[in-house]
Amino acid sequence: MTRLTIELRDEDAAFLADRVAHGEATSPAVFVADLVRTQRIMFEEVMGMPDHPDDSDQEEEEDATWAADFRARTERAKARDPVAFQQAVERMHQMIREGIESGPAVEMTDADWDRIRKNVRDRLARPGNP
């Protein structure tokens, strides 16, 4: 594992502290590591980079660790503010219902995926965008 020191603008550091305080991660390091991992996965998928089958055991272990951490964060959020937690669950259920009621799924074509990948690549290539 590599140790990395980063500098954040005050408002970004405050946001990070707030996310940790609200139980989205157990520490700032875990939150940032999750962001980097999510971005790496998205980048690999968008850029069409190959999977690494020899890493499957490590990925399963990471997934299990992430799931356990997610369950713990969920329980902390529920305990901290049960009303807000319930509202979030109800909103999620509403969004699921809206998706179901929106009609049948439409299969994505290769052209659709190519367009999405191009849009993401263009966005990533713009200065100042992650």
N, CA, C and O atoms as a MOPAC input file, in Angstrom:
PM7 MOZYME 1SCF
protein

 N      0.84600 1    -1.16400 1     0.00000 1
 C      0.00000 1     0.00000 1     0.00000 1
 C      0.89200 1     1.22700 1     0.00000 1
 O      1.94500 1     1.23600 1     0.63700 1
 N      0.47300 1     2.26100 1    -0.71200 1
 C      1.24200 1     3.48900 1    -0.82500 1
 C      0.60100 1     4.58700 1     0.01300 1
 O     -0.61800 1     4.76000 1    -0.01400 1
 N      1.41300 1     5.32400 1     0.75200 1
 C      0.92300 1     6.47000 1     1.52900 1
 C      1.03100 1     7.69500 1     0.63000 1
 O      2.03500 1     7.89000 1    -0.05500 1
 N     -0.01400 1     8.51700 1     0.64000 1
 C     -0.06200 1     9.70000 1    -0.20600 1
 C     -0.55800 1    10.86900 1     0.62400 1
 O     -1.54200 1    10.74100 1     1.35300 1
 N      0.10900 1    11.99900 1     0.52100 1
 C     -0.32900 1    13.21100 1     1.20200 1
 C     -0.89500 1    14.14000 1     0.14100 1
 O     -0.26600 1    14.36800 1    -0.89200 1
 N     -2.09900 1    14.68400 1     0.39900 1
 C     -2.72400 1    15.59100 1    -0.56600 1
 C     -3.09500 1    16.89200 1     0.12500 1
 O     -3.30000 1    16.93100 1     1.33800 1
 N     -3.17700 1    17.95000 1    -0.66000 1
 C     -3.64700 1    19.23300 1    -0.16200 1
 C     -5.01700 1    19.48300 1    -0.76200 1
 O     -5.23500 1    19.26000 1    -1.95300 1
 N     -5.94600 1    19.95300 1     0.07700 1
 C     -7.30300 1    20.24900 1    -0.36000 1
 C     -7.62500 1    21.70200 1    -0.06400 1
 O     -7.12900 1    22.28200 1     0.90200 1
 N     -8.46600 1    22.28100 1    -0.91600 1
 C     -8.98900 1    23.60300 1    -0.60100 1
 C     -9.83700 1    23.47100 1     0.65400 1
 O    -10.34000 1    22.38700 1     0.95000 1
 N    -10.00100 1    24.55500 1     1.39000 1
 C    -10.74000 1    24.50900 1     2.65500 1
 C    -12.14400 1    23.94300 1     2.46400 1
 O    -12.59300 1    23.11800 1     3.26000 1
 N    -12.83500 1    24.37400 1     1.42400 1
 C    -14.21300 1    23.89800 1     1.22100 1
 C    -14.24400 1    22.40500 1     0.87400 1
 O    -15.19600 1    21.70900 1     1.22800 1
 N    -13.21400 1    21.91100 1     0.18800 1
 C    -13.15600 1    20.48100 1    -0.11200 1
 C    -12.85100 1    19.67300 1     1.14900 1
 O    -13.40700 1    18.59400 1     1.35300 1
 N    -11.96800 1    20.20100 1     1.98800 1
 C    -11.65200 1    19.52700 1     3.25300 1
 C    -12.88300 1    19.50200 1     4.15800 1
 O    -13.13300 1    18.51100 1     4.84400 1
 N    -13.65000 1    20.59100 1     4.15700 1
 C    -14.87600 1    20.63500 1     4.95900 1
 C    -15.88700 1    19.62500 1     4.44000 1
 O    -16.55600 1    18.95300 1     5.22400 1
 N    -16.00100 1    19.51500 1     3.12100 1
 C    -16.90700 1    18.53500 1     2.52300 1
 C    -16.48900 1    17.12300 1     2.92400 1
 O    -17.32700 1    16.30600 1     3.30300 1
 N    -15.20200 1    16.84400 1     2.83800 1
 C    -14.69100 1    15.52500 1     3.19900 1
 C    -14.98500 1    15.21900 1     4.66900 1
 O    -15.44200 1    14.12300 1     4.99200 1
 N    -14.73300 1    16.15900 1     5.54100 1
 C    -15.00900 1    15.96000 1     6.96700 1
 C    -16.49200 1    15.72500 1     7.20200 1
 O    -16.86700 1    14.89700 1     8.03200 1
 N    -17.33900 1    16.44800 1     6.47400 1
 C    -18.79000 1    16.28700 1     6.60600 1
 C    -19.23000 1    14.89300 1     6.14800 1
 O    -20.07000 1    14.26800 1     6.79600 1
 N    -18.67400 1    14.40900 1     5.04800 1
 C    -19.03000 1    13.07600 1     4.55500 1
 C    -18.64200 1    12.01400 1     5.56800 1
 O    -19.40200 1    11.07300 1     5.79700 1
 N    -17.47800 1    12.15000 1     6.17400 1
 C    -17.03900 1    11.18700 1     7.19000 1
 C    -17.94500 1    11.29600 1     8.41200 1
 O    -18.34100 1    10.28200 1     8.98800 1
 N    -18.27400 1    12.52900 1     8.80900 1
 C    -19.14400 1    12.72900 1     9.97400 1
 C    -20.53000 1    12.13800 1     9.75900 1
 O    -21.19400 1    11.72300 1    10.70900 1
 N    -20.96000 1    12.10600 1     8.50200 1
 C    -22.27600 1    11.54200 1     8.19100 1
 C    -22.22000 1    10.04300 1     7.89000 1
 O    -23.20200 1     9.46100 1     7.42800 1
 N    -21.07400 1     9.42600 1     8.15300 1
 C    -20.97800 1     7.98000 1     8.06200 1
 C    -20.77400 1     7.40100 1     6.67800 1
 O    -20.95200 1     6.20000 1     6.47500 1
 N    -20.40100 1     8.24000 1     5.72000 1
 C    -20.18000 1     7.70600 1     4.37600 1
 C    -18.83500 1     7.00200 1     4.24900 1
 O    -18.57800 1     6.30700 1     3.26600 1
 N    -17.98800 1     7.18700 1     5.24200 1
 C    -16.70800 1     6.47900 1     5.29900 1
 C    -16.23300 1     6.50200 1     6.74200 1
 O    -16.64700 1     7.34900 1     7.53300 1
 N    -15.36700 1     5.56600 1     7.07000 1
 C    -14.85800 1     5.50700 1     8.43800 1
 C    -13.74400 1     6.51200 1     8.68100 1
 O    -13.41400 1     6.81000 1     9.82900 1
 N    -13.16300 1     7.03700 1     7.60800 1
 C    -12.09200 1     8.02000 1     7.73600 1
 C    -11.95100 1     8.76100 1     6.40800 1
 O    -12.45200 1     8.29800 1     5.38300 1
 N    -11.27000 1     9.91400 1     6.42100 1
 C    -11.02100 1    10.60700 1     5.15400 1
 C    -10.24200 1     9.72800 1     4.16600 1
 O    -10.50100 1     9.76300 1     2.96300 1
 N     -9.30100 1     8.95000 1     4.67300 1
 C     -8.50600 1     8.09200 1     3.78400 1
 C     -9.38300 1     7.05800 1     3.09100 1
 O     -9.20600 1     6.79700 1     1.90100 1
 N    -10.32600 1     6.46700 1     3.81900 1
 C    -11.23000 1     5.47400 1     3.22500 1
 C    -12.11200 1     6.13500 1     2.18100 1
 O    -12.34500 1     5.56500 1     1.11500 1
 N    -12.60900 1     7.33500 1     2.47500 1
 C    -13.46200 1     8.05900 1     1.52600 1
 C    -12.70000 1     8.33900 1     0.23200 1
 O    -13.20800 1     8.07800 1    -0.85800 1
 N    -11.48300 1     8.86900 1     0.35300 1
 C    -10.68100 1     9.18800 1    -0.82900 1
 C    -10.31600 1     7.91300 1    -1.59000 1
 O    -10.35300 1     7.89600 1    -2.82000 1
 N     -9.96700 1     6.85900 1    -0.87400 1
 C     -9.63000 1     5.59300 1    -1.54100 1
 C    -10.82900 1     5.05800 1    -2.32200 1
 O    -10.66900 1     4.54500 1    -3.42900 1
 N    -12.03900 1     5.17700 1    -1.74500 1
 C    -13.24500 1     4.74500 1    -2.45300 1
 C    -13.45900 1     5.58400 1    -3.71400 1
 O    -13.83000 1     5.05100 1    -4.76000 1
 N    -13.22800 1     6.89300 1    -3.61600 1
 C    -13.36500 1     7.75200 1    -4.79700 1
 C    -12.38700 1     7.35400 1    -5.89000 1
 O    -12.75700 1     7.25600 1    -7.06000 1
 N    -11.14900 1     7.12600 1    -5.50800 1
 C    -10.12900 1     6.74600 1    -6.49100 1
 C    -10.48200 1     5.40800 1    -7.12400 1
 O    -10.37400 1     5.24500 1    -8.34000 1
 N    -10.90100 1     4.45500 1    -6.30700 1
 C    -11.26500 1     3.13500 1    -6.82900 1
 C    -12.44000 1     3.24500 1    -7.80200 1
 O    -12.42700 1     2.62900 1    -8.86700 1
 N    -13.45000 1     4.02500 1    -7.43500 1
 C    -14.61200 1     4.20800 1    -8.30000 1
 C    -14.20100 1     4.84600 1    -9.62200 1
 O    -14.64300 1     4.41000 1   -10.68500 1
 N    -13.36300 1     5.87100 1    -9.56200 1
 C    -12.90600 1     6.53500 1   -10.77900 1
 C    -12.06500 1     5.59300 1   -11.63800 1
 O    -12.17400 1     5.59400 1   -12.86400 1
 N    -11.22100 1     4.78700 1   -10.98100 1
 C    -10.38700 1     3.83900 1   -11.73900 1
 C    -11.25600 1     2.84000 1   -12.48500 1
 O    -11.03000 1     2.56300 1   -13.66300 1
 N    -12.25500 1     2.30000 1   -11.78700 1
 C    -13.14700 1     1.32300 1   -12.41300 1
 C    -13.88800 1     1.96400 1   -13.57600 1
 O    -13.98900 1     1.37800 1   -14.65400 1
 N    -14.41200 1     3.18500 1   -13.35200 1
 C    -15.12900 1     3.87600 1   -14.42100 1
 C    -14.19800 1     4.11900 1   -15.61100 1
 O    -14.58600 1     3.89800 1   -16.75800 1
 N    -12.99100 1     4.56600 1   -15.34200 1
 C    -12.02700 1     4.82900 1   -16.40200 1
 C    -11.72400 1     3.56000 1   -17.18300 1
 O    -11.69600 1     3.57700 1   -18.41400 1
 N    -11.49700 1     2.45800 1   -16.47200 1
 C    -11.19300 1     1.19900 1   -17.13900 1
 C    -12.35800 1     0.74400 1   -18.01100 1
 O    -12.15000 1     0.23700 1   -19.11400 1
 N    -13.58800 1     0.92700 1   -17.51700 1
 C    -14.74900 1     0.52200 1   -18.29900 1
 C    -14.92300 1     1.40800 1   -19.52600 1
 O    -15.19800 1     0.91400 1   -20.62000 1
 N    -14.76500 1     2.71000 1   -19.34600 1
 C    -14.95700 1     3.65000 1   -20.44900 1
 C    -13.86900 1     3.48300 1   -21.49300 1
 O    -14.14200 1     3.50900 1   -22.69300 1
 N    -12.64900 1     3.31500 1   -21.04200 1
 C    -11.53500 1     3.21600 1   -21.97700 1
 C    -11.37400 1     1.80700 1   -22.53900 1
 O    -10.51100 1     1.56000 1   -23.38200 1
 N    -12.20900 1     0.88700 1   -22.06500 1
 C    -12.15900 1    -0.47000 1   -22.59300 1
 C    -10.92600 1    -1.23800 1   -22.17200 1
 O    -10.47500 1    -2.12800 1   -22.89200 1
 N    -10.37400 1    -0.90700 1   -21.01500 1
 C     -9.19800 1    -1.62200 1   -20.54800 1
 C     -9.60500 1    -3.02000 1   -20.10500 1
 O    -10.69200 1    -3.19100 1   -19.55300 1
 N     -8.77800 1    -4.00500 1   -20.32900 1
 C     -9.13800 1    -5.38000 1   -19.98300 1
 C     -9.19000 1    -5.61100 1   -18.47900 1
 O     -8.48000 1    -4.96700 1   -17.70700 1
 N    -10.04400 1    -6.54300 1   -18.08600 1
 C    -10.08100 1    -6.96800 1   -16.69000 1
 C     -8.83200 1    -7.78700 1   -16.40300 1
 O     -8.13400 1    -8.22800 1   -17.31600 1
 N     -8.57000 1    -7.97700 1   -15.13900 1
 C     -7.41200 1    -8.75900 1   -14.72300 1
 C     -7.90200 1    -9.97900 1   -13.95500 1
 O     -8.05800 1    -9.90900 1   -12.73600 1
 N     -8.15500 1   -11.12000 1   -14.65400 1
 C     -8.72000 1   -12.28600 1   -13.99200 1
 C     -7.86800 1   -12.82600 1   -12.86200 1
 O     -8.39500 1   -13.44400 1   -11.93700 1
 N     -6.55400 1   -12.60600 1   -12.91400 1
 C     -5.69700 1   -13.13400 1   -11.86000 1
 C     -5.86900 1   -12.36200 1   -10.55400 1
 O     -5.36400 1   -12.79200 1    -9.51700 1
 N     -6.56800 1   -11.23900 1   -10.58700 1
 C     -6.81600 1   -10.44400 1    -9.38800 1
 C     -8.19100 1   -10.73100 1    -8.77800 1
 O     -8.61700 1   -10.01900 1    -7.86800 1
 N     -8.89200 1   -11.76400 1    -9.26400 1
 C    -10.27600 1   -11.97800 1    -8.83800 1
 C    -10.39300 1   -12.27100 1    -7.34200 1
 O    -11.34300 1   -11.81400 1    -6.70500 1
 N     -9.44500 1   -13.02900 1    -6.76300 1
 C     -9.50700 1   -13.30100 1    -5.32400 1
 C     -9.35500 1   -12.01300 1    -4.53000 1
 O    -10.08200 1   -11.78600 1    -3.56200 1
 N     -8.41500 1   -11.17300 1    -4.93500 1
 C     -8.20600 1    -9.89900 1    -4.24600 1
 C     -9.44200 1    -9.01000 1    -4.41300 1
 O     -9.85400 1    -8.34400 1    -3.46300 1
 N    -10.03900 1    -8.99500 1    -5.61700 1
 C    -11.23400 1    -8.17800 1    -5.84200 1
 C    -12.39500 1    -8.67100 1    -4.99800 1
 O    -13.15100 1    -7.86000 1    -4.46400 1
 N    -12.55500 1    -9.98300 1    -4.86500 1
 C    -13.62800 1   -10.52200 1    -4.02900 1
 C    -13.42300 1   -10.11400 1    -2.57200 1
 O    -14.37700 1    -9.77600 1    -1.87200 1
 N    -12.16800 1   -10.15000 1    -2.12300 1
 C    -11.87800 1    -9.74200 1    -0.75500 1
 C    -12.15800 1    -8.24300 1    -0.57500 1
 O    -12.71500 1    -7.83100 1     0.44200 1
 N    -11.76800 1    -7.43300 1    -1.56800 1
 C    -12.04100 1    -5.99800 1    -1.50800 1
 C    -13.54400 1    -5.74200 1    -1.51800 1
 O    -14.03400 1    -4.87700 1    -0.79200 1
 N    -14.28000 1    -6.49600 1    -2.34700 1
 C    -15.73100 1    -6.33800 1    -2.39500 1
 C    -16.36700 1    -6.69100 1    -1.05800 1
 O    -17.27900 1    -6.00500 1    -0.59800 1
 N    -15.88600 1    -7.75900 1    -0.43800 1
 C    -16.43000 1    -8.16300 1     0.85800 1
 C    -16.12400 1    -7.10300 1     1.91500 1
 O    -16.96900 1    -6.79700 1     2.75700 1
 N    -14.92500 1    -6.54900 1     1.86800 1
 C    -14.55200 1    -5.47700 1     2.79900 1
 C    -15.41800 1    -4.25000 1     2.55800 1
 O    -15.91600 1    -3.63900 1     3.50300 1
 N    -15.59700 1    -3.89200 1     1.28800 1
 C    -16.43400 1    -2.73600 1     0.95900 1
 C    -17.86400 1    -2.97300 1     1.44200 1
 O    -18.47300 1    -2.06900 1     2.01300 1
 N    -18.41000 1    -4.16500 1     1.22500 1
 C    -19.78500 1    -4.46700 1     1.63400 1
 C    -19.93200 1    -4.38000 1     3.15400 1
 O    -20.92100 1    -3.84500 1     3.65500 1
 N    -18.95700 1    -4.90000 1     3.87800 1
 C    -19.01500 1    -4.83000 1     5.34000 1
 C    -18.94800 1    -3.37500 1     5.80200 1
 O    -19.67100 1    -2.97200 1     6.71400 1
 N    -18.08700 1    -2.60200 1     5.17400 1
 C    -17.97200 1    -1.18600 1     5.51600 1
 C    -19.27600 1    -0.45100 1     5.18700 1
 O    -19.72900 1     0.39700 1     5.95600 1
 N    -19.86800 1    -0.78300 1     4.04400 1
 C    -21.13000 1    -0.15600 1     3.65200 1
 C    -22.23900 1    -0.48300 1     4.65500 1
 O    -23.00900 1     0.39500 1     5.04100 1
 N    -22.31600 1    -1.74100 1     5.07100 1
 C    -23.32900 1    -2.12200 1     6.06800 1
 C    -23.12100 1    -1.35400 1     7.37100 1
 O    -24.08300 1    -0.89100 1     7.98200 1
 N    -21.87900 1    -1.22200 1     7.78800 1
 C    -21.58300 1    -0.49000 1     9.02800 1
 C    -21.95600 1     0.97900 1     8.89600 1
 O    -22.52700 1     1.56200 1     9.81800 1
 N    -21.63200 1     1.58700 1     7.74300 1
 C    -21.98800 1     2.99400 1     7.52500 1
 C    -23.50100 1     3.16800 1     7.49900 1
 O    -24.02600 1     4.15600 1     8.01200 1
 N    -24.19300 1     2.21500 1     6.90700 1
 C    -25.65500 1     2.28100 1     6.84700 1
 C    -26.24400 1     2.23000 1     8.25000 1
 O    -27.14300 1     3.00500 1     8.57600 1
 N    -25.74800 1     1.33100 1     9.07300 1
 C    -26.25100 1     1.22600 1    10.44300 1
 C    -25.96100 1     2.49200 1    11.24500 1
 O    -26.80100 1     2.94100 1    12.02500 1
 N    -24.77000 1     3.07000 1    11.05300 1
 C    -24.44400 1     4.31500 1    11.76200 1
 C    -25.35600 1     5.45400 1    11.30900 1
 O    -25.82500 1     6.24200 1    12.13100 1
 N    -25.60500 1     5.54100 1    10.00900 1
 C    -26.48000 1     6.59800 1     9.49200 1
 C    -27.89600 1     6.42300 1    10.02700 1
 O    -28.55000 1     7.39900 1    10.39500 1
 N    -28.36400 1     5.19400 1    10.06900 1
 C    -29.70800 1     4.91000 1    10.59800 1
 C    -29.79500 1     5.28700 1    12.07300 1
 O    -30.79000 1     5.86800 1    12.50700 1
 N    -28.76400 1     4.96100 1    12.84100 1
 C    -28.76700 1     5.26900 1    14.26800 1
 C    -28.65600 1     6.77100 1    14.51900 1
 O    -29.26100 1     7.29400 1    15.45400 1
 N    -27.88900 1     7.45700 1    13.69000 1
 C    -27.65500 1     8.88300 1    13.88800 1
 C    -28.90500 1     9.71400 1    13.61700 1
 O    -29.21900 1    10.62900 1    14.37800 1
 N    -29.62500 1     9.39800 1    12.52600 1
 C    -30.81100 1    10.18200 1    12.16400 1
 C    -31.82800 1     9.25800 1    11.50700 1
 O    -31.90400 1     9.18900 1    10.28000 1
 N    -32.61300 1     8.54400 1    12.32000 1
 C    -33.54800 1     7.56200 1    11.77600 1
 C    -34.56700 1     8.17300 1    10.81600 1
 O    -34.96100 1     7.52300 1     9.84800 1
 N    -34.99700 1     9.40200 1    11.06500 1
 C    -35.98900 1    10.03700 1    10.19400 1
 C    -35.39400 1    10.30800 1     8.81300 1
 O    -36.00200 1     9.97000 1     7.79800 1
 N    -34.21100 1    10.91600 1     8.77300 1
 C    -33.55700 1    11.19800 1     7.49600 1
 C    -33.23500 1     9.90400 1     6.76300 1
 O    -33.36300 1     9.82600 1     5.54100 1
 N    -32.81500 1     8.88600 1     7.51300 1
 C    -32.50500 1     7.59600 1     6.89400 1
 C    -33.75300 1     7.01700 1     6.23700 1
 O    -33.70600 1     6.55700 1     5.09600 1
 N    -34.87400 1     7.04000 1     6.96600 1
 C    -36.11900 1     6.50300 1     6.41700 1
 C    -36.56200 1     7.29800 1     5.19500 1
 O    -37.06100 1     6.71800 1     4.23100 1
 N    -36.38700 1     8.62200 1     5.22200 1
 C    -36.74300 1     9.44900 1     4.06900 1
 C    -35.89300 1     9.06500 1     2.85500 1
 O    -36.39700 1     9.00300 1     1.73400 1
 N    -34.61700 1     8.81000 1     3.08100 1
 C    -33.73600 1     8.40500 1     1.98300 1
 C    -34.16200 1     7.05600 1     1.41200 1
 O    -34.15800 1     6.86700 1     0.19500 1
 N    -34.52700 1     6.12000 1     2.28200 1
 C    -34.99300 1     4.80300 1     1.82900 1
 C    -36.28000 1     4.96100 1     1.02500 1
 O    -36.43200 1     4.34000 1    -0.02700 1
 N    -37.20100 1     5.77800 1     1.50500 1
 C    -38.45400 1     5.99200 1     0.78300 1
 C    -38.20900 1     6.64200 1    -0.57400 1
 O    -38.86300 1     6.29200 1    -1.55700 1
 N    -37.25900 1     7.59900 1    -0.63500 1
 C    -36.93200 1     8.23700 1    -1.91600 1
 C    -36.33800 1     7.21300 1    -2.88000 1
 O    -36.64700 1     7.22400 1    -4.07200 1
 N    -35.49100 1     6.33800 1    -2.36600 1
 C    -34.91600 1     5.30400 1    -3.21700 1
 C    -36.01300 1     4.39600 1    -3.76800 1
 O    -36.01000 1     4.06100 1    -4.95200 1
 N    -36.94800 1     4.00000 1    -2.90800 1
 C    -38.06100 1     3.15900 1    -3.37000 1
 C    -38.89800 1     3.88700 1    -4.41300 1
 O    -39.34400 1     3.28400 1    -5.38900 1
 N    -39.11100 1     5.18900 1    -4.20500 1
 C    -39.86500 1     5.98200 1    -5.18300 1
 C    -39.15300 1     5.98600 1    -6.53300 1
 O    -39.78700 1     5.83600 1    -7.57800 1
 N    -37.85100 1     6.15700 1    -6.50400 1
 C    -37.08600 1     6.17800 1    -7.75500 1
 C    -37.13300 1     4.81500 1    -8.44800 1
 O    -37.19800 1     4.74400 1    -9.67500 1
 N    -37.10200 1     3.75400 1    -7.67800 1
 C    -37.20200 1     2.41200 1    -8.26100 1
 C    -38.57000 1     2.24000 1    -8.92100 1
 O    -38.66700 1     1.73800 1   -10.04000 1
 N    -39.63500 1     2.66400 1    -8.21500 1
 C    -40.98200 1     2.57600 1    -8.79500 1
 C    -41.07200 1     3.38400 1   -10.08600 1
 O    -41.63800 1     2.91700 1   -11.07400 1
 N    -40.51300 1     4.60600 1   -10.07900 1
 C    -40.53600 1     5.43900 1   -11.28200 1
 C    -39.83500 1     4.74000 1   -12.43600 1
 O    -40.29700 1     4.78800 1   -13.57600 1
 N    -38.72000 1     4.09100 1   -12.13400 1
 C    -38.00300 1     3.36400 1   -13.18000 1
 C    -38.82200 1     2.21400 1   -13.73300 1
 O    -38.85400 1     1.99600 1   -14.94400 1
 N    -39.48400 1     1.47700 1   -12.85200 1
 C    -40.31600 1     0.34800 1   -13.28200 1
 C    -41.49000 1     0.84200 1   -14.11100 1
 O    -41.83400 1     0.24600 1   -15.13200 1
 N    -42.10300 1     1.93800 1   -13.66600 1
 C    -43.28200 1     2.46200 1   -14.34600 1
 C    -42.95600 1     3.23000 1   -15.62000 1
 O    -43.86300 1     3.60100 1   -16.36500 1
 N    -41.67200 1     3.47400 1   -15.88100 1
 C    -41.30000 1     4.26200 1   -17.05500 1
 C    -41.44000 1     3.47600 1   -18.35400 1
 O    -41.28300 1     4.03000 1   -19.44300 1
 N    -41.73000 1     2.20800 1   -18.23700 1
 C    -41.93000 1     1.40100 1   -19.44000 1
 C    -40.85600 1     0.35300 1   -19.58600 1
 O    -39.95100 1     0.24200 1   -18.75900 1
 N    -40.97000 1    -0.41000 1   -20.64700 1
 C    -40.00700 1    -1.49800 1   -20.85200 1
 C    -38.60900 1    -0.95300 1   -21.13400 1
 O    -38.43400 1     0.14000 1   -21.67300 1
 N    -37.64400 1    -1.74600 1   -20.75300 1
 C    -36.25700 1    -1.38300 1   -21.01500 1
 C    -35.99100 1    -1.42200 1   -22.51300 1
 O    -36.56800 1    -2.22200 1   -23.24900 1
 N    -35.11000 1    -0.54300 1   -22.93700 1
 C    -34.71200 1    -0.50200 1   -24.34100 1
 C    -33.25200 1    -0.93700 1   -24.38900 1
 O    -32.40200 1    -0.37600 1   -23.69800 1
 N    -32.97600 1    -1.93100 1   -25.20400 1
 C    -31.61400 1    -2.44700 1   -25.27800 1
 C    -30.68300 1    -1.40900 1   -25.87900 1
 O    -30.99900 1    -0.76600 1   -26.88000 1
 N    -29.53500 1    -1.26300 1   -25.24800 1
 C    -28.52000 1    -0.33600 1   -25.74900 1
 C    -27.82800 1    -0.96700 1   -26.95600 1
 O    -27.52100 1    -2.15900 1   -26.96400 1
 N    -27.59400 1    -0.14900 1   -27.95800 1
 C    -26.88500 1    -0.61000 1   -29.14700 1
 C    -25.40500 1    -0.28100 1   -29.00600 1
 O    -25.01000 1     0.48800 1   -28.13000 1
 N    -24.60100 1    -0.86200 1   -29.86700 1
 C    -23.17700 1    -0.52300 1   -29.86100 1
 C    -22.98500 1     0.97000 1   -30.10900 1
 O    -22.09200 1     1.58500 1   -29.52700 1
 N    -23.81600 1     1.55600 1   -30.96900 1
 C    -23.72300 1     2.99200 1   -31.24900 1
 C    -24.03100 1     3.81500 1   -30.00200 1
 O    -23.39400 1     4.84100 1   -29.76100 1
 N    -25.00700 1     3.37000 1   -29.20700 1
 C    -25.32900 1     4.06300 1   -27.95600 1
 C    -24.11300 1     4.06400 1   -27.02900 1
 O    -23.74200 1     5.10200 1   -26.48200 1
 N    -23.49900 1     2.89400 1   -26.85900 1
 C    -22.34400 1     2.79700 1   -25.97400 1
 C    -21.17200 1     3.61000 1   -26.50900 1
 O    -20.46000 1     4.24700 1   -25.73400 1
 N    -20.96300 1     3.59700 1   -27.81900 1
 C    -19.88600 1     4.39500 1   -28.41200 1
 C    -20.10400 1     5.88300 1   -28.14000 1
 O    -19.15700 1     6.60200 1   -27.82400 1
 N    -21.35400 1     6.34500 1   -28.26300 1
 C    -21.68400 1     7.75000 1   -28.00900 1
 C    -21.41800 1     8.10000 1   -26.54200 1
 O    -20.85400 1     9.15400 1   -26.24600 1
 N    -21.82200 1     7.22200 1   -25.63100 1
 C    -21.60800 1     7.46600 1   -24.20000 1
 C    -20.10800 1     7.51600 1   -23.89700 1
 O    -19.64900 1     8.41200 1   -23.19000 1
 N    -19.34900 1     6.56200 1   -24.42600 1
 C    -17.90700 1     6.55500 1   -24.19300 1
 C    -17.24600 1     7.82100 1   -24.73500 1
 O    -16.36900 1     8.39300 1   -24.08700 1
 N    -17.66800 1     8.25900 1   -25.92600 1
 C    -17.11300 1     9.47800 1   -26.51000 1
 C    -17.42300 1    10.67600 1   -25.62500 1
 O    -16.54900 1    11.51200 1   -25.39100 1
 N    -18.64500 1    10.77200 1   -25.13300 1
 C    -19.01000 1    11.89100 1   -24.26000 1
 C    -18.16800 1    11.90000 1   -22.98800 1
 O    -17.72600 1    12.95800 1   -22.53900 1
 N    -17.94700 1    10.71800 1   -22.40800 1
 C    -17.14000 1    10.64400 1   -21.18300 1
 C    -15.68900 1    10.98800 1   -21.48700 1
 O    -15.05900 1    11.72600 1   -20.73000 1
 N    -15.14800 1    10.46200 1   -22.58700 1
 C    -13.76300 1    10.78600 1   -22.94300 1
 C    -13.59700 1    12.27900 1   -23.15900 1
 O    -12.61800 1    12.87200 1   -22.70300 1
 N    -14.56700 1    12.90200 1   -23.86600 1
 C    -14.51200 1    14.34400 1   -24.10000 1
 C    -14.54000 1    15.09600 1   -22.78000 1
 O    -13.79300 1    16.05600 1   -22.59000 1
 N    -15.40100 1    14.66200 1   -21.87000 1
 C    -15.50900 1    15.32000 1   -20.56200 1
 C    -14.20400 1    15.17300 1   -19.78400 1
 O    -13.72900 1    16.13500 1   -19.18000 1
 N    -13.62800 1    13.98100 1   -19.79600 1
 C    -12.37600 1    13.75000 1   -19.07000 1
 C    -11.20900 1    14.53700 1   -19.66500 1
 O    -10.26700 1    14.89300 1   -18.95700 1
 N    -11.27900 1    14.80500 1   -20.96400 1
 C    -10.20100 1    15.51500 1   -21.63400 1
 C    -10.24100 1    17.02200 1   -21.38600 1
 O     -9.23700 1    17.70400 1   -21.59400 1
 N    -11.40100 1    17.56000 1   -20.93800 1
 C    -11.50500 1    18.99100 1   -20.67200 1
 C    -10.65400 1    19.38500 1   -19.47900 1
 O    -10.62900 1    18.67700 1   -18.47300 1
 N     -9.95400 1    20.51300 1   -19.58000 1
 C     -9.14700 1    20.98400 1   -18.44900 1
 C    -10.02200 1    21.22700 1   -17.22000 1
 O    -11.12600 1    21.76300 1   -17.31700 1
 N     -9.50300 1    20.82200 1   -16.07100 1
 C    -10.21600 1    21.06600 1   -14.81400 1
 C    -11.26400 1    20.04200 1   -14.46900 1
 O    -11.87100 1    20.12800 1   -13.40100 1
 N    -11.50300 1    19.06500 1   -15.34100 1
 C    -12.48000 1    18.01000 1   -15.04600 1
 C    -11.75000 1    16.73500 1   -14.67200 1
 O    -10.73900 1    16.37700 1   -15.27600 1
 N    -12.28500 1    16.05100 1   -13.65700 1
 C    -11.63400 1    14.79500 1   -13.24900 1
 C    -11.83400 1    13.70300 1   -14.27200 1
 O    -11.35200 1    12.58600 1   -14.08500 1

